[in-house]
C-alpha cells in the first residue's frame, strides 16, 4: 500500500514562503523612506513645539521652521532672508528628513532579516543621525548651541528619537514582506 505524502524540496518550495518578496525594490524603498521621513519630520516639529517652545521656552513657535536656516547658514543669513528663512528652513528640514528616511529604508531590510525590531534600530539611528548632523552643522556654521553641554546632547537625542521611531515604524510597515502576486 502506498501513500501520496512527499517531502521533496520541490514540494516544499511550492509553499507560501517561496511566494514572499523579501527584498523590496528601489522604488518601494525610496517611497517608504520619503513617507517615513516626512512623518518623522512632522513628529519632531510637534515635539519641538511642546518641549522647546512650551516647556523650555527656548524659542517662539514661529521660530521652529527658520531654525534650520540659522543652524546651516548662520544667524546673519537667517536674519537677512527675512520671511525667506522660513521657506529655506522648512526646505532644509524636509529634504534632510526625507534623505535620512531613504537611508533608513535602505538599511532596514538588513536588520529585519536578522530579527531586529524597528524601534530598537531607530534608537541607535537617532544617535547616529544627531551626531552626523551636528558635526556637519559645526563645520558649516559657528551659530549653534554648545554641543558639549549634556542638556543639549540629551535634548538632541530625545528630539531625534521622536524623529526616528515614527520613521522606523512607517518604513517597517511599508516594507513588510508581501506575498508575490
Phi and psi in degrees as a GROMACS rama.xvg file:
@    title "Ramachandran Plot"
@    xaxis  label "Phi"
@    yaxis  label "Psi"
@TYPE xy
-103.34  170.858  UNK-2
-133.181  167.81  UNK-3
-102.977  15.1114  UNK-4
-80.2731  128.909  UNK-5
-137.782  141.834  UNK-6
-127.522  35.0203  UNK-7
-70.2856  157.613  UNK-8
-57.7627  -36.9608  UNK-9
-62.6263  -43.4841  UNK-10
-63.7975  -38.9132  UNK-11
-70.1269  -35.3383  UNK-12
-67.7654  -20.0411  UNK-13
-80.2233  0.305691  UNK-14
-74.6288  -179.203  UNK-15
-60.4639  -35.1378  UNK-16
-61.3257  -28.1894  UNK-17
-79.9018  -7.74538  UNK-18
-107.659  22.5819  UNK-19
-110.132  126.497  UNK-20
-82.222  108.877  UNK-21
-86.9775  -32.9955  UNK-22
-105.328  116.567  UNK-23
-70.8386  152.953  UNK-24
-74.9856  170.444  UNK-25
-61.1761  -44.4191  UNK-26
-62.5489  -41.6405  UNK-27
-65.9427  -37.7899  UNK-28
-64.8472  -47.1988  UNK-29
-63.7387  -44.3937  UNK-30
-59.7949  -47.9549  UNK-31
-63.0306  -40.4567  UNK-32
-64.7181  -41.5705  UNK-33
-66.2641  -47.0142  UNK-34
-63.8474  -44.7905  UNK-35
-63.8757  -41.1395  UNK-36
-63.3126  -43.9053  UNK-37
-65.562  -40.3295  UNK-38
-59.9011  -48.8276  UNK-39
-61.7053  -38.4939  UNK-40
-61.9131  -41.0222  UNK-41
-69.1593  -42.0677  UNK-42
-65.5974  -39.7471  UNK-43
-66.0619  -34.509  UNK-44
-67.4837  -35.7338  UNK-45
-64.1619  -44.9884  UNK-46
-57.0745  -48.7174  UNK-47
-62.1824  -38.1119  UNK-48
-64.0338  -41.7605  UNK-49
-73.1759  -49.6916  UNK-50
-86.813  -56.7893  UNK-51
-67.6422  -39.0358  UNK-52
-89.6136  -55.2975  UNK-53
-73.8195  -42.389  UNK-54
-94.0459  -51.0384  UNK-55
-90.6905  -14.097  UNK-56
53.5594  43.4892  UNK-57
-79.9502  -25.8359  UNK-58
-161.365  162.509  UNK-59
-73.9331  159.858  UNK-60
-55.7897  -39.6604  UNK-61
-67.7725  -14.5494  UNK-62
-78.1005  -14.8842  UNK-63
-61.8891  -50.7507  UNK-64
-63.9427  -34.3634  UNK-65
-84.5385  -8.86735  UNK-66
-57.4204  -41.7984  UNK-67
-63.0845  -34.7368  UNK-68
-61.4523  -46.3118  UNK-69
-65.7733  -39.0245  UNK-70
-66.0726  -38.9092  UNK-71
-82.5626  -45.6762  UNK-72
-107.143  -9.2659  UNK-73
98.7325  158.478  UNK-74
-64.2427  -36.5711  UNK-75
-60.92  -46.5871  UNK-76
-65.4874  -42.9497  UNK-77
-56.4796  -46.8163  UNK-78
-69.3247  -37.3614  UNK-79
-69.1419  -25.9078  UNK-80
-77.0496  -17.411  UNK-81
59.7641  -128.638  UNK-82
-66.4764  -22.349  UNK-83
-62.6644  -24.202  UNK-84
-63.1882  -30.4276  UNK-85
-68.4625  -41.1491  UNK-86
-69.1405  -47.2717  UNK-87
-62.4759  -45.3764  UNK-88
-62.4516  -41.5813  UNK-89
-64.5195  -41.7158  UNK-90
-61.5487  -46.4152  UNK-91
-58.5687  -47.697  UNK-92
-57.599  -49.6396  UNK-93
-77.1784  -35.1524  UNK-94
-64.6281  -46.253  UNK-95
-67.0079  -36.8723  UNK-96
-62.7449  -41.8459  UNK-97
-67.3916  -38.8859  UNK-98
-63.4757  -44.7413  UNK-99
-64.4045  -34.5662  UNK-100
-65.7495  -43.9288  UNK-101
-64.4231  -40.6  UNK-102
-62.1176  -43.2158  UNK-103
-63.4958  -43.0579  UNK-104
-62.5809  -32.389  UNK-105
-71.4513  -35.1511  UNK-106
-91.1826  -17.3073  UNK-107
-57.495  -44.3395  UNK-108
-56.5905  -34.2524  UNK-109
-59.3667  -47.2713  UNK-110
-73.8696  -36.1725  UNK-111
-60.9394  -44.4419  UNK-112
-63.007  -23.5633  UNK-113
-96.843  5.51915  UNK-114
85.8857  13.9864  UNK-115
-79.4313  147.567  UNK-116
-83.2453  141.879  UNK-117
-60.1783  -40.716  UNK-118
-67.7224  -32.0937  UNK-119
-64.8775  -47.1771  UNK-120
-62.413  -38.0729  UNK-121
-60.807  -34.9113  UNK-122
-62.8802  -44.6783  UNK-123
-72.7756  -34.035  UNK-124
-63.8153  -37.7935  UNK-125
-61.8537  -45.3835  UNK-126
-64.6713  -44.7017  UNK-127
-59.2039  -47.9777  UNK-128
-62.3775  -43.7114  UNK-129
-61.0147  -46.1017  UNK-130
-63.2213  -49.1387  UNK-131
-60.4159  -47.2245  UNK-132
-65.0088  -39.5483  UNK-133
-80.9789  -25.7468  UNK-134
-65.7799  -42.8217  UNK-135
-62.3108  -40.8731  UNK-136
-64.2923  -41.0605  UNK-137
-64.1327  -32.5518  UNK-138
-74.2799  -40.4911  UNK-139
-78.7445  -28.1505  UNK-140
-150.398  154.243  UNK-141
-97.2436  -3.76687  UNK-142
-92.8468  85.3581  UNK-143
-155.053  160.12  UNK-144
-67.402  169.305  UNK-145
-72.4038  103.703  UNK-146
-75.4321  1.30259  UNK-147
-95.2539  -8.94259  UNK-148
-73.1005  122.201  UNK-149
-55.842  -34.506  UNK-150
-65.7866  -38.1914  UNK-151
-68.3552  -41.4905  UNK-152
-64.1867  -49.2931  UNK-153
-63.4145  -45.0766  UNK-154
-61.3753  -38.5524  UNK-155
-65.9973  -43.6379  UNK-156
-62.8036  -43.5814  UNK-157
-60.5084  -46.2211  UNK-158
-64.185  -37.5703  UNK-159
-74.3014  -26.8068  UNK-160
-61.9955  -39.8686  UNK-161
-67.3646  -19.7904  UNK-162
-85.501  -50.1676  UNK-163
-79.0981  -29.9417  UNK-164
-66.4497  -49.7619  UNK-165
-62.3285  -38.9759  UNK-166
-55.6306  -49.163  UNK-167
-63.7854  -41.1109  UNK-168
-66.5284  -38.2737  UNK-169
-67.0018  -46.7476  UNK-170
-61.9956  -43.2809  UNK-171
-57.1252  -45.2175  UNK-172
-68.3945  -44.7779  UNK-173
-72.076  -26.3635  UNK-174
-104.36  14.4211  UNK-175
-59.746  138.663  UNK-176
-54.8676  132.932  UNK-177
-114.51  144.729  UNK-178
-59.9891  137.496  UNK-179
-71.0104  135.877  UNK-180
